[in-house]
Structure formats: C-alpha cells, structure tokens
Amino acid sequence: RSGVASLAKSLSRELASEGFCVNNPAPGTINTGALTDLFKTQADRTGEPIEKLPAERAGTAPLDRFGEIDELSKAGLLLPDSDSYITDETLIVDGGVMKTLW
C-alpha cells in the first residue's frame, strides 16, 4: 500500500506541470474471490469453521463488514477530474478502520 502511495506522490509532482492531477484510492479489506480463498485456506489450516472467520475479521471495522467492489469503484468518482486543483491525495476506503487506530 505504501508503494502505491509513493508512486502517486511522485507522479503527482512529475505530471503537475503538464496539468495532470494524480490521486490515490486506498482500499481496506474488499470482499472478493481472493478474500474467500484466504478464508478457506485459513479454515483448512486451523480447523475453524469457515463461516466464523469472515464475521470475526469484519468485526474489526466500525461498519462491521467488508467493503464491496462497487463501493471501491464508486469511491473513484469522489476523486477529482484532471482539471481539478486537488492532487496527491489519498482517499481511504476501509469502513473506518484507519480512524480507529488513531
């Protein structure tokens, strides 16, 4: 995640003089097939019931669930167009998890 943020920062500085704005959506845990596979692997390794794992992990987010792919794509609509004055910003899309760490 920090590598993508660093890339966005570098690109925003390099491309600003050409009128481009570069911003960075930063997703938290998004409900995808890869997440399901991860839970299956963990359930096989630990013997825990697979139904229990997602609920335990999602409970760490204030919204008490994982994000959905369409929510992440909608977050991109909140980022400005290239003719905006906003650049080098990170939009955190994690259901409030980062806010609980501060």
N, C-alpha and C positions, 0 to 999 in steps of 0.2 A: 504494500500500500504506500509506503513512504517513497518507493522508487517512482511510482506514477505521479505522486505529488511533486517530487523533484523535477521530473520531466515536464510537467505542466508549468512549473515555475520558470524553468529555463526557456521553454517555448514561448511563454507569455512575454518574456523580456526580449527574446530574439525577434519575435514577429510583431511586436507593438509598433515599431517604426513603419511597418507596412500596413498598419490599420487592422491587424487581426487581434482578437481577444481570445485567450485560452483559459478555460476554467476546467475544474476537475470534480466530477461527481464521485463521491467515495461511499460505496455501499457497505452496509453491515452484512449480516447473515441473510441471504436471499434464498427463498425456497425453490430449489432447482433439483434436477435429477442427481446432480453431483452430491447435494446435501443428503438426499435419500440414500445414495450409495454409501456415504460416510456413516450414516446411522446403521445401515445393515452390517457393515464391516465391524463397527464397534459392538453391536449386539452379538455378532458371532464370536468376537474376541472375549467379551466379558461375560456372556451368558445372560445379560439383562434383556428383558422383553423390549423389542424394537418400538412398541407403542409408547413406552415410558420415556424413551430418550428425547424425542422432539419436544415434548411438554416440559421436561426438565431444563433443556437448553433455552427454549423460547422464554421461559420464566425469568431469565436474566435481563430481558428487555422491559422497559417500563410499559410498552404496549402489549406485553405478554404474548408475542407471536413473532414469527419471522416475516421479513418483507417478501413481497411478491415481485416477480419480474416486471409486471406492468407498472408497479409503483416506482421502480427504479427508472424505467423509461419515462414516466411522467415527470420525474424529478429533472430530467434533462430539459424539459420545457420551461423550467424555472430559471435555467441558466440563460444569460442574455445572448442576443444575436451578435454577430461580429461587429455591428456598427454601434455597440454599446460602450459605455465608459467603464464597465466592470470587467476586470481581467485579473488573473492569478488568484481566483477564489476557489475554495473547496466547499462543495455542498455535501454535507454528511447526511446519508440516508440510512440510518441504523435504528430507527424506532426509539431514539433517545438514549441508547446505551452509553455513548460517549459523555453525555451530560451527567450520568450517574457516577462517573469516575472522578469528577471534579468536586 
